[in-house]
Every structure is written in structure tokens, then in C-alpha cells.
Amino acid sequence: MAEAAKVVATHLELGLGSGILVCVPVPESAALPDDLGRAAVERAVAEAEAAGIGGAALTPWLLGRIAELTDGASLRANAALIVENARVAGELARRVAGELTGRVTGSPVRRVPGGG
């Protein structure tokens, strides 16, 4: 996290006007087994193609179908990822502010119980 904060702070100081993408994985405790996730996505995509589902309707249909195929595990993984993204964003923002002001203050953001 400290290295990411340094990169973001440097990027902001350069004033490039562009963004930085920080990738956050699903917490292990909520992650789908790789084979289950891949199989569900492949099946849902094939079913959508067979049914002629596309355009704006595709993503919500796929998410719903994948949730069905994984007995809700994909929903739990997505919810845990939202919480983890918020936790990482808060901690990163605190550290970037510290980098920009020359010090890191306060305590690290802690994981929310049950949040992953």
C-alpha cells in the first residue's frame, strides 16, 4: 500500500490529468473457486448467446444467471469486493494525503467484521 500511495502522490504532483487504476482482488474468504467461476461464466455466456440476449440487457442477465449457477456465491464475492474496494480506497487516500503533506497520520483502516 505504501508503494501505491507513493505512485499516486507522484502522479498527482505531476499534474498529468490522467488516472491510475488500482486493482483489488476479491478477499480470499469470499472468492469463488476458479473452476466454478469460469464454468458459470462460460455457461451463462453460451446461454445468453443462444437466447439472443445482448446490448444493455446482457450484463444484468449474466450477473443474475451467474448468481443462480453459483448458488449466490458470486453475489457474496461481489459484495465482499465492494467492501474491500472501499477499505483499500480509504487507506490509500489516507496514505496519499500523508505523502503529499510529508507524513502519514492516523491509524490504518481496519477490515470490517464480516466484510471479508
C-alpha positions as CSV (number, residue, x, y, z in Angstrom):
1,M,0.0,0.0,0.0
2,A,2.9,2.4,0.8
3,E,4.3,1.9,-2.7
4,A,0.9,2.5,-4.3
5,A,0.5,5.7,-2.3
6,K,3.9,7.0,-3.5
7,V,3.0,6.3,-7.1
8,V,-0.4,8.0,-6.8
9,A,1.1,11.0,-5.0
10,T,3.8,11.4,-7.6
11,H,1.2,11.1,-10.4
12,L,-0.9,13.8,-8.7
13,E,2.1,16.1,-8.3
14,L,3.0,15.7,-12.0
15,G,-0.5,17.1,-12.9
16,L,-0.9,14.8,-15.9
17,G,-4.7,14.9,-15.8
18,S,-5.0,11.2,-16.2
19,G,-5.9,8.4,-13.8
20,I,-4.4,5.4,-12.1
21,L,-6.0,2.0,-11.9
22,V,-5.6,0.2,-8.6
23,C,-6.7,-3.5,-8.8
24,V,-8.1,-5.0,-5.7
25,P,-8.7,-8.8,-5.6
26,V,-11.8,-10.4,-4.0
27,P,-10.9,-11.3,-0.4
28,E,-9.9,-15.0,-0.3
29,S,-12.6,-15.8,2.2
30,A,-15.3,-14.8,-0.3
31,A,-13.6,-15.7,-3.6
32,L,-15.2,-18.3,-5.9
33,P,-13.1,-21.3,-6.7
34,D,-11.5,-20.6,-10.1
35,D,-13.1,-23.6,-11.9
36,L,-16.6,-22.8,-10.5
37,G,-16.4,-19.2,-11.6
38,R,-15.1,-20.0,-15.1
39,A,-17.7,-22.7,-15.6
40,A,-20.5,-20.4,-14.5
41,V,-19.4,-17.5,-16.8
42,E,-18.9,-19.8,-19.8
43,R,-22.3,-21.4,-19.3
44,A,-24.1,-18.1,-18.8
45,V,-22.4,-16.5,-21.8
46,A,-23.3,-19.5,-24.0
47,E,-26.9,-19.4,-22.8
48,A,-27.1,-15.7,-23.4
49,E,-25.9,-16.1,-27.0
50,A,-28.3,-19.0,-27.6
51,A,-31.2,-16.8,-26.3
52,G,-30.1,-13.8,-28.3
53,I,-29.6,-11.7,-25.2
54,G,-27.3,-8.7,-25.9
55,G,-26.8,-5.0,-25.6
56,A,-27.8,-3.3,-22.4
57,A,-29.7,-6.3,-21.2
58,L,-26.6,-8.6,-21.3
59,T,-24.7,-7.6,-18.2
60,P,-27.7,-7.7,-15.7
61,W,-28.8,-11.0,-17.3
62,L,-25.3,-12.5,-17.0
63,L,-24.9,-11.4,-13.4
64,G,-28.2,-12.9,-12.4
65,R,-27.6,-16.1,-14.2
66,I,-24.1,-16.5,-12.7
67,A,-25.6,-15.9,-9.3
68,E,-28.1,-18.7,-9.9
69,L,-25.4,-21.0,-11.2
70,T,-23.2,-20.4,-8.2
71,D,-26.0,-20.6,-5.6
72,G,-25.4,-16.9,-4.7
73,A,-21.6,-17.3,-4.2
74,S,-20.9,-14.7,-7.0
75,L,-23.1,-12.2,-5.2
76,R,-21.3,-12.8,-1.9
77,A,-18.0,-12.4,-3.7
78,N,-19.1,-9.1,-5.4
79,A,-20.4,-7.7,-2.1
80,A,-17.1,-8.6,-0.3
81,L,-15.2,-6.9,-3.2
82,I,-17.2,-3.7,-2.8
83,V,-16.3,-3.6,0.9
84,E,-12.7,-4.4,0.2
85,N,-12.5,-1.7,-2.5
86,A,-13.8,0.9,-0.1
87,R,-11.3,-0.2,2.6
88,V,-8.4,-0.1,0.2
89,A,-9.6,3.3,-1.2
90,G,-9.8,4.8,2.3
91,E,-6.4,3.5,3.3
92,L,-4.8,4.6,0.0
93,A,-6.4,8.1,0.3
94,R,-5.0,8.4,3.9
95,R,-1.5,7.4,2.7
96,V,-1.6,9.6,-0.4
97,A,-2.6,12.6,1.8
98,G,0.4,11.7,4.1
99,E,2.7,11.5,1.1
100,L,1.5,14.9,-0.2
101,T,1.9,16.5,3.2
102,G,5.1,14.8,4.2
103,R,3.7,12.5,6.9
104,V,1.2,9.7,7.3
105,T,-1.2,10.3,10.2
106,G,-3.9,8.3,12.0
107,S,-4.2,4.6,12.2
108,P,-4.7,2.2,9.2
109,V,-8.2,1.5,8.1
110,R,-9.2,-1.9,9.5
111,R,-11.3,-4.6,7.9
112,V,-15.0,-4.5,8.8
113,P,-16.0,-7.7,10.6
114,G,-17.9,-9.9,8.2
115,G,-16.8,-7.7,5.3
116,G,-14.3,-10.2,4.0
